[in-house]
C-alpha cells in the first residue's frame, strides 16, 4: 500500500502525539519527584504515600498531569534509609528493591541479620532494640 507524502506526515504526527501521551502516563507503584513537594508513589489517582518536604506521610493524592519526574532507585533508597534511621533503625547496610527496604548487619554469630523495614508503604512498627 502506498501513501502520499501528506498521508505519511499525518500518520507520523498521530504517532508522535500518542508517544507523547504515553510518556506522560504515570506507572502505578513507581516513585516520582513532585515539584515543590517531594517524593510520592503513584497509585492510579488513589490515596498514596511519600515524603512531603522530607517527612513521611500517607494519604496523598498524586494525579496524572502533576509536574513529575521518575525518581531513581538510588534516590528512593536514600530517602527511605534516612527515614528508617530517623525511626530508630540502626543497620550497617540498607537495600531498596521493588518497594521493599531492608536493613542488614552482621550479628553476634558472624552471620548477616536482614530485616524488612518498609514494604510498599508500610513501616515495621518498632525498630529492634
Secondary structure, 3 states (H helix, E strand, C coil): CCCCHHHHHHHHHHHHHHHHHHHHCCCCCCEEEECCCEEEECCCCCEEEEEECCEEEEEEECCCCCCEEECCHHHHHHHHHHHHHHCCCCCCEEEEECCEEEEEEECCCCCEEEEEEEECCEECCCCCC
